[in-house]
């Protein structure tokens, strides 16, 4: 399988959660992908654990809210970038990058103070994507990829 190339940040979709577009930071230092979520509620339906939650997929726009629900995959200890360990809910959902759609694991966490609503980690990139850290938005058809300043 030929690998595509992504930049250090990309617009992606999470169709299974109803998210048409979210700006994700591509983070090869993070094993698992993470998204900003709140109003997280753990419940059982038909003998299976589920999570309901709210998302603000657009940075600096708290008026646009997506309400989502997914089966709980597991609870996992995750070490954050500041070195602190947290227990997080993990779900599986589909990611769509360019014209490629596949399942990824996604942790739910508070990223309110972070620069991006979502991190795309190594597991989501493995065997599919190479990262060009000097470029942005390589998967968008209308992208202007010349000389990224950030």
ABEGO torsion letter per residue (X at the ends): XBBBBBBABBBBBBAAAGBABBBBBBBAABABBBBBBBGBBBBBBGGBBBBBBBBBABBGBAABBBBBBBBBABBBBBBBAAGBBBBBBBBBBBBBBEABBBBBBBBBBBAAABABABBBBAAAABGABBBBAABBGAABAABBABGBAX
